[in-house]
Amino acid sequence: MFHHVKELQFNARVSEPDVRFAKLLLEQFGGPNGELKAAMQYFVQAFGCRKAAPDKYDMLMDIATEEFSHLEIVGATVQMLLTGVNGELKNAADESDLTKMLDGKAAKEDYIHEAMTNPQFFLVSGGTPTLTDSVGNPWNASYIMGMGDLTADLRLNVGAETSAKMVYENLLKYTDDPLVKESLRYLMTREVAHFQMFQAALDSIKPNFPPGILQSDPRYSNKYFNMSKGEKGKGPWNQGKSPELGEEWQIIDNPLEHVQQTNGLLKEEAKGTQRTEKSVQKDNKSLSEERKAEVDEATRPDNGHMSWSAYEEEVEVNSDSVLTDLNNK
């Protein structure tokens, strides 16, 4: 249940209208890294862990709801940046009023050029925010990422917050309005906060690597294939032990020769690791049973039926009367 409060979470302010930056800011209103994408992604992901991980459900719903608040901040800022446009577009009697309203910031030809790059924003919306990115591509559900596995989803969310933070960082370069910068900096900072929340939630799940249930094949999990010529860059990604599994990295200096000698890697041997195929299968079975038991226990029906919410007084359901009512209808 959502309850709307008319005041913004952050008191967004604008010094003066700026049509061009309003169009850029649409990137965070209806773009692939914007606030609506984040809100819907976390909102959808939350359903899968309502019973099995109620604490993570609360976190995802809280952050999703905050992202809707951020969408409102962005939309309000866009609307303020368009102050005057809405009314002037309604004034069909005088074609010159729109240019006057722009106060010399853009000639009429420039405004038309801007409109051509996003005609819906200027011609169809009538001077209000649209659910598109900055060049007019409509928002769509393909932006939403979720795998139905909490460890995978939290990693996706860390990436989403990273992308959103970078968009705000770039937007800050394109406005000189100190009040708009104030709002953008707030929104950027909340992306950093959410990043940390998702990372902390991921760290609280044990085990959380690899994502999902099934373990990786020990023959290939620590192989580093040298796929480029020249001096090889070295670091913790190909030297020492791998950060998650603690296996010794094995550098394959000549991938072509190695693949040919191992019959397309079918005869590959596990080296530099304590894991074996037998231990992997054992871990697969153990973790699968553990996660299944957690979900089964959390989703077991109460009193013969399932209820999403628990209210103080539950309504008793008489199945016979329900069937009678349905038959009568």
Rosetta blueprint (number, residue, H / E / L):
1 M L
2 F L
3 H L
4 H L
5 V L
6 K L
7 E L
8 L L
9 Q L
10 F L
11 N L
12 A L
13 R L
14 V L
15 S L
16 E L
17 P L
18 D L
19 V H
20 R H
21 F H
22 A H
23 K H
24 L H
25 L H
26 L L
27 E H
28 Q H
29 F H
30 G H
31 G L
32 P L
33 N L
34 G L
35 E H
36 L H
37 K H
38 A H
39 A H
40 M H
41 Q H
42 Y H
43 F H
44 V H
45 Q H
46 A H
47 F H
48 G L
49 C L
50 R L
51 K L
52 A L
53 A L
54 P H
55 D H
56 K H
57 Y H
58 D H
59 M H
60 L H
61 M H
62 D H
63 I H
64 A H
65 T H
66 E H
67 E H
68 F H
69 S H
70 H H
71 L H
72 E H
73 I H
74 V H
75 G H
76 A H
77 T H
78 V H
79 Q H
80 M H
81 L H
82 L L
83 T L
84 G L
85 V H
86 N H
87 G H
88 E H
89 L H
90 K H
91 N L
92 A L
93 A L
94 D L
95 E L
96 S L
97 D H
98 L H
99 T H
100 K H
101 M H
102 L L
103 D L
104 G L
105 K L
106 A L
107 A L
108 K H
109 E H
110 D H
111 Y H
112 I H
113 H H
114 E H
115 A H
116 M H
117 T H
118 N L
119 P H
120 Q H
121 F H
122 F H
123 L H
124 V H
125 S L
126 G L
127 G L
128 T L
129 P L
130 T L
131 L L
132 T E
133 D L
134 S L
135 V L
136 G L
137 N L
138 P E
139 W L
140 N L
141 A H
142 S H
143 Y H
144 I L
145 M L
146 G L
147 M L
148 G L
149 D L
150 L H
151 T H
152 A H
153 D H
154 L H
155 R H
156 L H
157 N H
158 V H
159 G H
160 A H
161 E H
162 T H
163 S H
164 A H
165 K H
166 M H
167 V H
168 Y H
169 E H
170 N H
171 L H
172 L H
173 K H
174 Y H
175 T L
176 D L
177 D L
178 P H
179 L H
180 V H
181 K H
182 E H
183 S H
184 L H
185 R H
186 Y H
187 L H
188 M H
189 T H
190 R H
191 E H
192 V H
193 A H
194 H H
195 F H
196 Q H
197 M H
198 F H
199 Q H
200 A H
201 A H
202 L H
203 D H
204 S L
205 I L
206 K L
207 P L
208 N L
209 F L
210 P L
211 P L
212 G L
213 I L
214 L L
215 Q L
216 S L
217 D L
218 P L
219 R L
220 Y L
221 S L
222 N L
223 K E
224 Y E
225 F E
226 N L
227 M L
228 S L
229 K L
230 G L
231 E L
232 K L
233 G L
234 K L
235 G L
236 P L
237 W L
238 N L
239 Q L
240 G L
241 K E
242 S L
243 P L
244 E L
245 L L
246 G L
247 E L
248 E E
249 W L
250 Q E
251 I E
252 I E
253 D L
254 N L
255 P H
256 L H
257 E H
258 H H
259 V H
260 Q H
261 Q H
262 T L
263 N L
264 G L
265 L L
266 L L
267 K L
268 E L
269 E L
270 A L
271 K L
272 G L
273 T L
274 Q L
275 R L
276 T L
277 E H
278 K H
279 S H
280 V H
281 Q H
282 K H
283 D H
284 N H
285 K H
286 S H
287 L H
288 S H
289 E H
290 E H
291 R H
292 K H
293 A H
294 E H
295 V H
296 D H
297 E H
298 A H
299 T L
300 R L
301 P L
302 D E
303 N L
304 G L
305 H E
306 M L
307 S L
308 W L
309 S L
310 A L
311 Y L
312 E L
313 E L
314 E L
315 V L
316 E L
317 V L
318 N L
319 S H
320 D H
321 S H
322 V H
323 L H
324 T H
325 D H
326 L H
327 N H
328 N H
329 K L
